[in-house]
C-alpha cells in the first residue's frame, strides 16, 4: 500500500549527493514540519561524470534520478530539476556530508552519513542463492484485452507429479516480480520457500515495469486485476499444475486485486490476503495518516490537522473526476494546511507551489483507488481464504481491516476462513519495533519465517 502521508502533508522530497570522495550510499533524516523522513542517496561515477539516485523510505520511492551533480573540492551540489529540488553540501570528513535541502523556497538542514559495507541495512540473510533445488524459468503470458505481454518467473518442484500453485500479486506502485524494496526481495523469498515445500509459484513484473509491456502510470486497480486474471488463466494450463489447486496471494493493494477477482467469474481455487484492505479506501488512508503521524512523533494537533485536511480532499475526490473547479478547491485546502504548518517560514508563492504539487499526486489511479469499497467484493467471495496481518502494520491496520474481513467472511457460508493477526510484524511481514516504514530497509529479515510456514502449511492442506 503506497504511503501518502508525507506527500499529502505538502512536502515532496527528493535529491541526491556527491563530494570529494562521495561514491557510495549515504543516509540521512530530513526534518519537515510535523515529521521526519528517512532518505538514502546512491552516488556513482561513469565516464568521469557523477550520477546520483535517491530512495525515500516512507514513500516507497526508489531510484529517483538526479538531473545533475557538481563536485568541486569538498563542495557538492545535486539538482533534481523534475521536482525543483537542490541539495548543497560539503564533505566534512570521509563519512559525513553537512548540507541544506532546498525546494520551492523552503530550506532545511540535512546531514548525511556514509553507509558502510556490512551494515545491517545491507544484511539480507534470506537472500535466495544458487544452486536452487527446484526448476526456475522465465515465462511470458498475455493480457489479450489490454494487448500486452507480462513477464515473470515460474518456479516448479523438480519431482514428478501435479502441484498446487499460486500467483503473487504485488502492492501499490510499480514493482518487479521480486517485489524488491530497499534490498529486500519479499516475493523471491516467498516463492523460494513455497517451491521448496512443493508449491509452484508464478510471480511477474507489474505492467510497464522491468520486462513487462504496458503503461503503469495510466492503469487502475481494475487493470491490475485483469493482469492477474491473465496470470491465473496461464498458470492453469501449465502441465505440472493441479488445475483445481491454483490460488492467488495478494499483498496490500494486491490483496484488493485478489478480492476483486475472487468475487468475479474467474475465481482462484483459494485466496491468501496479506495485509489486504477491507474498509473503504479513503478511511484506510486516513487511518494510515494517523498511525504514521503518531509513530513519527508529530504533535497531536498536527496529526489532527493532517487528517482533517485529507478528509476534505478525499470527499471532493469521491465524484470520481478531477475537474478544474475541484482541483482549485483541493489546492486551496492544502494551501491552508501548509500555511499553518510552515508558520511563516515559506512565502505565499512557495506554499501555493507546494499545494499545486500535492494536487498533481491525485492521479487517475489514485482517484479510482480512493473510491473503492472492498467490502462489496468480500461479500461475493467463495472458497478457502487465509487472511494475515501484522500487528504493527501502519499502512493497512490489522485492527481496522482484519476485523472487517473476519466479520464479513464469517457470515459468508460459501467461505472457509482462517484469519490471524501476527504479533510484532509490520506491513512487509518483518519483525518490527514500531512498524514505521523507516525501519524497512534497516531490518535484516525480509519475510517472517512464522508467516512463511503458515502460508505454506495452509496451501498444502487445501
PyMOL commands that set and color helices and strands:
alter all, ss='L'
color gray80, all
select helices_A, chain A and resi 5-8+57-59+81-83+120-122+186-196+216-218+221-235+253-262+281-295+300-317+324-342+348-360+364-370+375-378+398-410+437-442+449-460
alter helices_A, ss='H'
color red, helices_A
select strands_A, chain A and resi 24-32+35-46+49-56+61-65+68-72+75-80+85-93+96-103+106-114+134-143+148-157+163-169+180-181+184-185+200-204+241-251+270-274+383-390+415-422
alter strands_A, ss='S'
color yellow, strands_A
deselect
rebuild
show_as cartoon
